[in-house]
Amino acid sequence: MSLQPMITGARYMISAGHYLATEAGWAVLQAGGNAIDAAVAAGIALGVVHSDQVQFTGVAPMVIYLKERDEVVTVAGLGTWPRAARLETFVAEHGGTIPPGVLRTVVPSAPDAWILALEKFGTMSFGDVAAAAIRYARDGFTMHPVMAHWIEKNAASYRRWPQNAAIWLPGGSVPREGERFVQQDLARSIQFMVDEERAAAPRGRAAGLAAARDAFYRGDLAQAMARYHREHGGWLTAEDLATYRSEIVPPVRATFRGTDVLTCGPWCQGPTLLQMLALLDGVDLAALGHNTAAYAHVVTEAMKLAFADRERYYGDPRFVRVPMHTLLSPAYNAERRRLIRDDRAWPEMPPPGHVPGFDARPAPGQPSAAALASPVVPGDTSYVCVVDAKGNVVSATPSDSSWDGPVIPGLGFVPSTRGSQSWAVPGHTSCVAPGKRPRLTPNPALARRGNRWFMPFGAPGGDLQAQGMMQVFLNHVVFGMSVQEAIDAPRFVTHSFPGSFEPHPYLPGRLDVEAGVGRATGEALAALGHRVEWLPDISINTAGVCAIVADHEAGILYGGADPRRAARAMGW
């Protein structure tokens, strides 16, 4: 039995990580906007109603299907390290770590990415799609349990900066569920961009969008960010902001049993999902049985193999060569699959695969003792997907937390702290460098079968995202569950690899298992060598997947949303 009702529709559908974000996108669809307009509205709203885990000034990677062109594109909404950033500073002055604060700031990318998507593929103005977010920030919304949980968990971090505590610890305490939560400064910042757009509107929609963007990247907001960094030892400058541009680039793709799955490139962890599927494509998963010990074991071992290759090869393709074609090839994954034993789990992360011509680079440093002893960092983020009446599809994963860097006083936001997903380790594929992008965890995905069937899906959860997403995908495609049943089903996640967030915790052999998987299955996994840790039946620490299935042959849209979060789907 589903824990949430599956929503069906025949015209359009949206599913997002918070119900007010869903409402924001829904209103845009009802007003005649397309999927891109609606996704941007929901994404900006998530930066308000989930501002613990999504910053308006964070990241916003997207996968977009354009029906008229029958084309899938991605928006690389991820900022770069400032020009002044120096790896040597972290090595010499911070013991090879990237500390919380201004030094982990990269150029905020989400405002540019949202506006770029509107400019190239949308129909509405920035003011149209930002209206709900401004209202939620200015007038407030009632605190929801997921956000209250994360604020409480990170209360000490918020208190590092009085301006952060003033917003997320109003009155000095964690907001309680049901209390009204207001972000007046953030509302004014977004409204300023809208006002600048309106002033330029007589020159046309494109000029208005450019003015909104300039308000953030060149105008008063940019100057305030640059000034704060200059006065507090940060690296972000007005030039870094003024010259930043997101990219529109082709997706990376793989085919799993007749279904094409598309993600962003190896500047994020998206292709790990594709490699996990490639590793499992040679396994009769249905014969193993859903969530049996044999099934959970082989899926976990495949995830470990993919993460080993992520650790070895992934990085910003503008700075490092990533052998993506090889990593996703059937021959390579058939060879890697031979490392999966039926009777024994790898006690740690397996070795990466061998790719000719990619072994000359010095091996990265091993995780430190501090990282080995660190608790699991489950990560932040939220998600939105939309299918509109014309068949356009958007899958987007906005992110960035508000507890590991300072708010710019008076602006109500934290410029992107995604530098936490780089390494202060010389030779690592994702080490810090000026102009380089960190290796991002947010990884929206889109599955399709020609023009007749689409499934946008994604999740919050840092390193857990691809793991939860893959299990939901397999539940639906291999085991025939409805999309909501596929999301509700119990999950398991491994931590047997260096985590993406500083201090990159590494917990060899650890496998977290939701209680719904069953005690007997967990004990059998432990007997195979997995270090099983039990989670509740429904755990916030196994990602929070949202998905839509668009069956155009049947003329039905199915919307699923994860009960592990505040997610909701809505369709008509």
C-alpha positions in Angstrom: 0.0 0.0 0.0 1.4 3.4 -1.0 2.3 5.8 1.8 1.1 8.7 -0.4 -1.5 8.7 -3.1 -0.2 8.5 -6.6 -1.4 11.5 -8.5 -2.6 11.1 -12.1 -3.3 13.6 -14.8 -3.8 13.9 -18.6 -2.4 17.5 -19.2 0.5 18.4 -17.0 2.2 17.2 -13.8 4.7 18.5 -11.3 6.4 16.9 -8.3 8.7 18.8 -6.0 10.5 18.4 -2.7 8.1 20.7 -0.8 4.4 21.2 -1.3 4.6 25.0 -1.6 7.2 24.7 -4.4 4.8 22.3 -6.1 2.1 24.9 -5.7 4.3 27.6 -7.2 5.0 25.6 -10.3 1.4 24.4 -10.6 0.2 28.1 -10.6 2.6 28.8 -13.5 1.3 25.8 -15.5 -2.3 26.9 -14.9 -1.4 30.4 -16.1 -0.1 29.0 -19.4 3.6 28.6 -18.7 5.5 25.7 -20.0 7.5 23.1 -18.1 10.6 25.3 -18.0 8.7 28.2 -16.5 7.1 26.0 -13.9 10.4 24.2 -12.9 12.1 27.6 -12.5 9.2 28.9 -10.3 9.4 25.7 -8.2 13.1 25.8 -8.0 13.3 29.4 -6.9 10.5 28.6 -4.3 12.6 25.8 -2.9 15.3 28.3 -2.1 12.8 29.9 0.2 10.7 27.0 1.7 13.7 24.8 2.0 16.4 27.4 2.6 18.1 25.1 5.0 19.0 22.8 2.1 18.5 25.0 -1.0 19.9 28.5 -1.4 18.5 31.0 -4.0 22.3 31.6 -4.6 23.3 28.0 -4.8 23.4 25.5 -7.7 20.8 24.4 -10.2 21.7 21.6 -12.6 18.9 20.7 -15.0 18.1 18.1 -17.7 15.5 19.4 -20.2 13.6 17.7 -23.0 12.4 20.0 -25.7 9.4 18.4 -27.4 9.4 20.6 -30.5 13.1 19.8 -31.2 13.0 16.3 -29.8 16.2 17.1 -28.0 17.6 16.7 -24.5 19.9 19.4 -23.2 21.4 20.0 -19.8 22.0 23.3 -18.0 25.3 23.2 -16.0 24.2 25.4 -13.1 27.4 25.1 -11.1 29.7 27.9 -10.2 33.5 28.0 -10.4 36.2 28.7 -7.8 37.0 32.4 -7.7 40.1 33.5 -9.6 42.0 34.1 -6.4 41.4 30.6 -5.0 44.5 28.7 -4.0 44.9 25.1 -3.2 48.1 25.9 -1.3 46.1 28.0 1.2 44.1 25.0 2.3 47.1 22.7 2.4 49.4 25.1 4.3 46.9 26.9 6.5 44.0 24.5 7.0 45.7 21.1 7.2 44.4 19.9 3.8 40.8 20.7 4.6 38.3 23.3 3.2 36.8 24.9 6.3 33.3 26.3 6.7 33.1 30.0 5.9 33.9 32.4 3.0 36.8 30.3 1.7 34.6 27.5 0.5 32.5 30.0 -1.6 32.2 29.4 -5.3 30.4 31.7 -7.8 26.7 31.5 -7.2 25.2 29.8 -10.3 21.4 29.2 -9.6 20.2 32.7 -10.5 22.0 32.6 -13.8 20.9 29.1 -14.5 17.3 29.8 -13.9 17.4 32.9 -16.0 19.3 31.1 -18.8 16.6 28.4 -18.9 13.9 31.0 -19.1 15.7 32.9 -21.8 16.4 29.9 -24.1 13.4 27.7 -23.4 10.8 29.4 -21.3 7.9 31.9 -22.1 7.5 34.0 -18.9 9.4 36.8 -17.2 11.5 36.4 -14.1 9.0 38.3 -12.1 6.2 35.9 -13.2 8.0 32.9 -12.0 9.6 34.4 -8.9 6.3 35.8 -7.5 5.5 32.8 -5.3 9.0 32.7 -3.9 8.9 36.4 -3.0 5.5 35.9 -1.3 6.7 32.9 0.7 9.8 34.8 1.8 8.0 38.1 2.6 4.8 36.8 4.2 6.3 33.6 5.6 5.2 30.0 5.6 4.7 27.5 8.4 7.8 25.6 9.5 7.7 22.0 8.3 9.3 19.1 10.1 12.1 18.3 7.6 13.4 21.9 7.7 13.1 22.1 11.5 15.1 18.8 11.8 17.9 20.2 9.7 18.0 23.5 11.5 18.2 21.8 14.8 20.9 19.4 13.6 23.0 22.4 12.5 22.1 24.9 15.1 25.7 25.3 16.3 26.8 26.0 12.8 24.2 28.7 12.3 25.4 30.4 15.5 28.9 30.9 13.9 27.5 34.0 12.2 25.0 36.3 13.9 23.3 37.1 10.6 22.6 33.4 9.9 21.3 32.8 13.4 19.0 35.8 13.1 17.2 34.2 10.2 17.2 30.5 10.9 17.3 30.7 14.7 14.8 33.5 15.3 14.7 34.6 18.9 17.7 32.4 19.5 16.0 29.0 19.1 15.1 26.4 16.5 11.8 27.2 14.8 9.0 24.8 15.9 6.8 22.9 13.4 3.9 25.1 12.5 5.5 28.4 13.4 5.5 31.1 10.7 9.0 31.5 9.2 9.8 34.8 7.4 12.8 35.8 5.3 12.3 39.5 4.6 15.8 40.2 3.4 15.7 37.4 0.8 12.3 38.7 -0.4 13.8 42.2 -0.9 16.8 40.7 -2.8 14.7 38.8 -5.3 12.2 41.7 -5.6 15.1 43.9 -6.5 15.9 41.7 -9.5 12.2 41.8 -10.5 12.2 45.6 -10.2 15.2 45.9 -12.5 13.6 43.5 -15.0 10.4 45.7 -15.0 12.4 48.8 -15.6 14.0 47.2 -18.7 10.7 45.5 -19.9 9.9 48.2 -22.5 12.9 46.9 -24.4 11.5 43.4 -24.6 11.5 40.1 -22.6 15.1 39.3 -23.3 16.3 42.8 -22.1 14.2 42.3 -18.9 15.8 38.9 -18.2 19.2 40.4 -18.8 18.5 43.2 -16.4 17.3 40.8 -13.7 20.5 38.8 -14.2 22.7 42.0 -14.1 21.0 43.0 -10.9 22.5 40.0 -9.2 25.8 39.6 -11.1 26.8 43.2 -11.7 24.5 45.4 -9.7 23.9 46.2 -6.0 23.7 42.5 -5.0 27.0 41.7 -6.7 28.7 44.7 -5.1 27.5 43.7 -1.6 28.8 40.1 -2.0 32.2 41.3 -3.3 32.5 43.9 -0.6 31.7 41.3 2.2 34.3 38.9 0.8 36.9 41.7 0.5 36.3 42.7 4.1 36.3 39.2 5.5 39.1 37.5 3.8 37.1 35.8 1.0 38.1 35.3 -2.6 34.9 36.2 -4.5 35.2 39.4 -6.5 33.0 41.6 -8.7 34.8 40.3 -11.7 34.1 36.6 -10.8 30.4 37.4 -10.6 30.2 39.6 -13.7 31.9 37.1 -16.0 30.1 34.0 -14.8 27.9 32.1 -17.3 26.2 28.8 -17.0 26.5 26.4 -19.9 24.0 24.5 -22.0 25.6 21.2 -23.0 24.5 17.8 -24.2 23.6 15.1 -21.7 25.5 11.9 -20.9 23.4 8.8 -21.7 23.3 5.1 -21.3 20.7 2.4 -22.2 19.3 0.0 -19.7 17.0 -2.7 -21.2 15.5 -0.5 -23.9 15.3 2.6 -21.8 17.6 5.5 -22.4 18.7 7.3 -19.2 20.3 10.8 -19.4 22.1 12.8 -16.8 24.4 15.8 -16.6 28.2 15.3 -17.2 31.0 14.2 -14.9 31.3 17.7 -13.3 28.5 16.1 -11.2 28.0 12.6 -10.0 25.2 12.0 -12.5 27.1 9.4 -14.7 27.5 7.2 -11.6 23.8 6.4 -11.9 24.4 5.3 -15.5 27.4 3.2 -14.6 25.5 1.5 -11.8 22.8 0.6 -14.3 25.5 -0.6 -16.8 27.0 -2.8 -14.1 23.6 -4.3 -13.3 22.5 -4.7 -16.9 24.2 -8.2 -17.0 22.4 -9.4 -13.9 18.9 -11.1 -13.8 17.6 -8.8 -11.1 14.0 -10.1 -11.3 15.2 -13.6 -10.6 17.0 -12.5 -7.5 13.7 -11.0 -6.1 13.1 -7.5 -4.9 15.0 -6.5 -1.8 16.2 -10.1 -1.1 19.7 -10.4 0.4 21.0 -11.5 -3.0 19.5 -8.5 -4.7 20.6 -6.0 -2.1 24.1 -7.4 -2.1 24.7 -7.2 -5.8 23.1 -3.8 -6.1 25.3 -2.5 -3.2 28.5 -4.0 -4.7 27.6 -2.3 -8.0 27.2 1.0 -6.3 30.6 0.6 -4.6 32.3 -0.1 -8.0 30.7 3.0 -9.5 31.8 5.2 -6.6 35.3 3.8 -6.9 35.5 5.0 -10.5 33.8 8.3 -9.5 36.6 8.9 -6.9 39.3 8.1 -9.4 38.1 9.7 -12.6 35.4 12.4 -12.1 36.1 16.1 -12.2 35.4 19.2 -14.1 36.0 18.2 -17.8 37.4 21.6 -18.5 40.3 20.7 -16.3 40.6 16.9 -16.3 40.2 14.2 -18.9 37.3 11.9 -17.9 37.1 8.6 -19.8 33.3 8.7 -19.9 32.9 6.6 -23.0 34.9 3.8 -21.5 33.4 4.0 -18.0 29.9 3.5 -19.5 30.9 0.9 -22.1 29.5 -2.7 -21.9 32.9 -4.3 -22.1 34.4 -2.2 -19.3 31.4 -2.9 -17.0 31.4 -6.6 -17.8 35.0 -6.7 -16.6 34.2 -4.6 -13.5 31.2 -6.9 -12.8 33.6 -9.8 -12.3 34.7 -8.2 -9.0 31.2 -8.8 -7.5 31.3 -12.0 -5.5 28.1 -13.8 -4.6 29.5 -14.9 -1.2 31.4 -11.9 0.1 31.1 -8.1 0.2 34.0 -5.9 -0.5 35.0 -4.8 3.1 36.0 -1.3 1.7 35.7 0.6 -1.5 36.9 -1.6 -4.4 39.8 -0.5 -6.6 39.0 1.7 -9.6 38.9 0.2 -13.0 41.9 0.4 -15.3 41.5 2.8 -18.3 44.5 2.8 -20.6 46.2 6.2 -20.8 44.7 7.4 -17.5 47.1 6.0 -15.0 50.0 8.6 -15.2 48.4 11.1 -12.9 49.6 10.8 -9.3 47.2 8.9 -7.1 45.2 11.1 -4.8 45.8 11.0 -1.0 43.9 8.5 1.1 41.2 9.6 3.4 42.6 11.1 6.7 42.0 9.5 10.1 39.6 12.4 10.8 37.6 11.5 7.7 37.5 7.9 8.7 36.1 8.8 12.1 33.6 11.4 10.8 29.9 10.8 11.1 27.9 10.3 7.9 27.1 13.6 6.2 23.7 13.0 4.5 23.9 16.1 2.4 21.3 18.7 1.5 19.4 19.6 -1.7 15.9 19.3 -3.1 14.3 18.5 -6.4 11.6 19.3 -8.9 10.4 17.7 -12.1 7.7 18.9 -14.6 5.9 17.6 -17.7 3.7 20.1 -19.5 0.8 19.7 -21.9 3.0 19.9 -25.0 5.4 17.2 -23.7 8.3 19.3 -22.6 10.1 17.8 -19.5 12.3 19.3 -16.9 14.3 17.5 -14.2 16.2 19.9 -11.8 18.1 19.6 -8.5 18.7 22.9 -6.8 20.8 22.9 -3.7 23.2 24.5 -1.2 23.0 24.8 2.5 22.7 27.9 4.7 24.7 26.6 7.7 28.3 26.4 6.4 28.9 29.9 5.1 27.9 33.4 6.2 24.8 35.3 5.0 25.6 38.5 3.2 24.2 41.0 5.7 20.9 42.5 4.5 20.6 40.2 1.5 19.2 37.1 3.2 21.3 34.5 1.3 24.5 32.6 1.5 26.6 32.6 -1.7 27.2 29.1 -2.9 29.4 27.0 -0.5 29.8 24.2 -3.0 33.6 24.4 -2.5 32.9 21.9 0.2 32.7 19.3 -2.6 36.2 19.9 -3.8 39.4 18.3 -2.3 42.4 20.1 -0.8 44.5 17.2 -2.0 47.0 17.9 -4.8 46.5 15.5 -7.7 42.9 14.7 -6.9 40.7 15.0 -10.0 38.5 17.4 -8.0 41.1 19.4 -6.2 40.7 23.1 -5.8 41.8 25.3 -8.7 40.9 28.8 -9.9 38.0 28.7 -12.3 37.4 25.0 -11.7 34.0 23.6 -10.6 33.7 21.3 -7.6 32.4 17.7 -8.3 28.7 18.2 -7.6 26.4 15.7 -6.0 23.1 17.0 -7.3 22.3 15.0 -10.4 18.9 15.3 -12.1 18.0 12.4 -14.4 15.6 11.7 -17.3 14.7 8.3 -18.7 12.9 7.9 -22.0 11.7 5.4 -24.6 11.6 7.3 -27.8 8.8 9.8 -27.8 6.2 7.7 -26.0 7.5 7.4 -22.4 9.4 9.7 -20.2 10.5 9.6 -16.5 12.2 12.6 -15.0 13.5 11.7 -11.5 15.9 13.0 -8.9 16.5 13.4 -5.2 18.2 15.3 -2.3 20.7 13.4 -0.2 24.3 14.1 -1.3 26.0 10.8 -2.1 22.7 9.0 -1.4 21.0 10.6 -4.4 22.1 8.2 -7.2 21.6 5.2 -4.9 18.0 6.1 -4.0 17.3 7.2 -7.6 18.6 3.9 -9.0 16.5 1.8 -6.6 13.3 3.7 -7.5 14.1 3.3 -11.2 14.7 -0.4 -10.9 11.5 -0.8 -8.7 9.5 0.7 -11.5 11.3 -0.6 -14.7 12.3 -4.1 -13.5 9.7 -5.0 -10.8 6.7 -3.2 -12.3 5.8 -1.1 -9.3 3.8 2.1 -9.9 6.0 5.2 -9.6 4.6 6.0 -6.1 5.1 2.4 -4.9 8.6 2.5 -6.3 9.4 5.6 -4.2 7.7 4.2 -1.1 9.6 0.9 -1.1 12.3 0.3 1.5 15.9 1.3 0.6 19.5 0.6 1.5 22.5 2.9 1.0 26.2 2.3 1.2 28.9 4.7 2.7 31.9 2.6 1.7 33.6 5.4 -0.2 35.0 8.8 0.5 32.0 11.2 0.8 31.7 14.2 -1.4 31.4 16.7 1.4 34.3 18.0 3.4 35.8 16.2 5.5 34.9 13.4 3.0 33.9 10.8 5.5 34.8 7.2 4.6 33.0 4.4 6.4 34.3 1.1 4.9 31.7 -1.6 4.5 28.9 0.4 6.1 25.4 -0.3 4.7 22.4 1.6 6.1 19.2 -0.4 5.7 15.6 0.7 6.3 13.8 -1.6 8.7 11.2 -2.3 6.0 13.8 -4.4 4.1 13.4 -7.0 6.8 15.5 -8.3 9.7 16.3 -11.6 8.0 17.6 -9.8 4.9 19.7 -7.5 7.0 21.2 -10.4 8.9 22.0 -12.2 5.6 23.7 -9.1 4.4 25.8 -8.9 7.6 26.8 -12.5 7.1 28.2 -11.5 3.7 30.4 -8.9 5.3 28.3 -5.8 5.1 28.4 -3.6 8.2 24.7 -3.2 8.5 23.2 -0.2 10.4 19.5 -0.1 10.8 17.3 2.9 9.9 13.6 3.4 10.7 11.0 2.2 8.2 11.0 5.6 6.5 14.3 7.4 6.9 15.3 10.9 5.9 18.8 9.4 5.3 18.0 7.4 2.2 17.4 10.3 -0.2 14.0 11.7 -1.0 13.0 10.8 -4.6 10.4 12.5 -6.7 9.5 11.3 -10.2 6.9 11.6 -13.0 6.1 8.9 -15.5 4.6 10.3 -18.7 2.9 7.5 -20.7 2.0 9.3 -23.9 0.6 6.2 -25.6 -2.0 5.8 -22.8 -2.3 9.6 -22.4 -1.7 9.4 -18.6 0.8 11.2 -16.4 1.7 9.6 -13.0 3.3 11.7 -10.3 5.2 10.3 -7.3 6.6 12.1 -4.3 8.7 10.8 -1.4 7.0 10.5 2.0 10.5 10.7 3.6 10.5 14.5 2.9 7.9 17.2 2.5 7.5 16.3 -1.2 4.2 16.4 -3.1 3.0 15.8 -6.7 0.2 17.7 -8.4 -1.4 17.0 -11.8 -4.4 17.7 -14.0 
